[in-house]
Amino acid sequence: DPNTTVSPLSRSRSSSSSDDDDTPTTLELWYRRAQTMVERDLQSLSEAAAVDGQIDATSLDDDMAEMLQLYLDHQETWQEVCLVLEKKDQQQQQQPTESSSALVLNRPMALKLTENLGQLVLLGAYRMDTDKKKIDKRRPSLEKFMKAFGPECAVYIGGPDDQDQPAELIH
């Protein structure tokens, strides 16, 4: 069926020459091993945390310090939207390598709206009045907006310009 989405794991399984559907493919085995390693290392990191949840990176061995840095880097770049500007294919020491240059367009800020964030997105920073009459006048618009987007809304931070203005809404 052309309308069916197939995951890479099931695609690799269907292209496998094995007659036994319960036999995992090499790709599935690598995913499982990687998942097990990440879960184990993150568990070790969480156990290294103090009572207040802080982790002293200087007390970690090199492997755990690297895992902590990878985790923090991932948190910083999770779901960022980039524009690929250039892709380069190079030959270095008899090994082909690829690299690219990209421009970060935006990063996620929240996955649901609070009332304050809703006001900021809908009205902009300078339009968030403390005047009760103005707030009451805007309440119906904000309530509709919150009802439409509140529980399932990805809010991204764009570039530095016009951060105080109402957001661009894409639905």
C-alpha positions in Angstrom: 0.0 0.0 0.0 1.7 3.3 -1.1 -0.1 5.2 1.8 1.5 3.0 4.5 4.5 4.5 6.4 7.3 1.9 6.9 9.9 2.4 9.6 13.6 1.7 8.8 13.5 -1.2 11.2 10.6 -2.9 9.5 12.0 -2.1 6.0 15.2 -3.8 6.9 13.3 -6.7 8.3 11.2 -7.1 5.1 14.3 -6.9 2.9 16.1 -9.5 5.1 16.7 -12.9 3.5 15.7 -14.7 6.7 12.6 -16.9 6.6 12.0 -16.5 10.3 10.2 -13.2 11.0 11.2 -13.3 14.7 14.9 -13.1 13.9 16.1 -9.6 14.5 18.1 -7.8 11.8 21.6 -6.4 12.3 20.1 -2.9 12.4 17.6 -3.9 15.1 20.4 -5.5 17.2 22.4 -2.3 16.9 19.4 -0.2 17.9 18.7 -2.4 20.9 22.4 -2.3 22.0 22.6 1.4 21.6 19.3 1.9 23.6 20.6 -0.4 26.4 23.9 1.5 26.6 22.2 4.9 26.7 19.7 3.8 29.3 22.4 2.3 31.4 24.7 5.4 31.2 21.8 7.8 31.9 20.9 5.7 34.9 24.5 5.9 36.1 24.5 9.7 35.6 21.2 10.1 37.6 22.7 8.0 40.4 25.7 10.4 40.5 23.4 13.3 41.1 23.4 14.9 44.6 20.2 15.2 46.6 19.4 18.6 44.9 19.7 16.9 41.5 23.0 18.6 40.6 25.8 16.5 39.0 29.4 17.5 39.7 31.0 16.8 36.3 34.5 16.8 37.8 33.6 13.7 39.8 32.7 11.7 36.7 35.1 9.4 34.9 35.9 10.4 31.3 33.2 8.2 29.7 30.5 9.5 32.0 31.6 13.1 31.5 31.4 12.6 27.8 27.9 11.1 28.1 26.8 14.0 30.2 28.1 16.4 27.6 26.4 14.5 24.8 23.1 14.6 26.8 23.4 18.3 27.5 24.2 19.0 23.8 21.2 17.0 22.8 19.0 19.0 25.1 20.3 22.2 23.5 19.6 21.1 20.0 16.6 18.9 20.4 14.1 19.4 17.5 15.9 22.5 16.2 14.9 23.4 12.7 17.9 24.1 10.4 18.3 25.3 6.8 21.1 23.3 5.1 23.2 25.8 3.2 25.9 23.6 1.8 26.9 19.9 1.6 30.5 19.1 1.0 32.0 15.7 -0.1 35.7 15.5 0.6 38.4 12.9 0.3 40.7 12.8 3.3 43.4 10.2 3.8 41.8 7.8 1.3 38.5 8.0 3.2 35.5 9.9 1.8 33.9 12.3 4.3 30.8 14.4 4.2 30.1 17.7 6.0 27.5 20.4 5.8 26.8 23.9 6.8 23.5 24.8 8.3 21.7 27.8 9.8 19.6 27.2 12.9 16.2 28.8 12.2 14.6 28.1 15.6 14.5 25.9 18.7 11.7 24.5 20.7 10.7 26.5 23.8 7.6 24.7 25.0 5.3 21.8 24.0 2.2 23.4 25.5 0.9 26.8 26.3 0.5 28.3 29.7 -1.7 31.4 29.9 1.3 33.7 30.2 3.0 32.1 27.2 -0.2 32.2 25.3 -0.4 36.0 25.9 3.2 36.4 24.8 2.7 34.4 21.6 -0.7 36.0 20.7 -0.1 39.6 21.8 3.6 40.1 22.0 5.7 41.3 25.0 4.6 45.0 25.0 0.9 44.2 24.6 0.7 42.3 27.8 -1.0 45.0 29.7 -1.7 45.0 33.4 -4.8 47.2 32.8 -7.8 45.1 33.9 -10.1 46.6 31.2 -7.7 45.8 28.4 -7.1 42.3 29.8 -10.9 41.6 30.0 -11.3 42.9 26.4 -8.7 40.5 25.1 -9.8 37.5 27.3 -12.2 36.0 24.7 -9.4 35.9 22.0 -6.9 34.4 24.5 -9.4 31.8 25.6 -10.1 30.7 22.0 -6.4 30.6 21.3 -5.7 28.6 24.4 -8.5 26.2 23.6 -7.2 25.7 20.1 -3.5 25.3 20.9 -3.0 25.0 24.6 -2.6 21.3 25.3 -0.7 20.4 22.1 1.3 23.3 20.8 5.0 23.4 19.9 6.4 26.9 20.5 9.7 27.6 18.9 12.1 30.5 19.5 13.3 32.2 16.3 16.0 34.7 15.6 16.9 37.7 17.8 14.8 40.2 15.8 11.3 41.3 16.9 11.1 38.9 19.9 8.7 41.4 21.5 6.2 41.1 18.7 3.3 38.7 18.4 4.4 35.3 17.1 4.0 33.9 13.6 1.4 31.2 13.9 1.5 28.1 11.7 -1.4 25.7 12.0 
